């Protein structure tokens, strides 16, 4: 289970004890600023940092490809200021919006950025 939010993202594992009671066990944390919705595709966890209410105070905004087991960042793609934008993946292309088009401020300016993943 992955929990993005105010300070970054955390990875948990569901653990079941001998009595059959499930619980969550924290496996890793990545403290990199407000992180938006995350998803797993082809064994890789994707998330964007720098979202949320304080996006303008973070110096670097990135889409990140993360090892879902260890929390180690495998790849980053630089993006601009965004608010509640989240990356999406379709047909091997990772997409992310930034600027006003990504929900920061008002208006329609901004970028749609795409990365071809090998």
Secondary structure, 3 states (H helix, E strand, C coil): CEEEECCEEEEEEEEECCCCCEEEEEEEEEECCCECCCEEECCEEEEEECCCCCHHHCCCEEEEEEECCCCCEEEEEEECCCCCCCCEEECCEEEEEEHHHHCCCCCCCCEEEEEECC
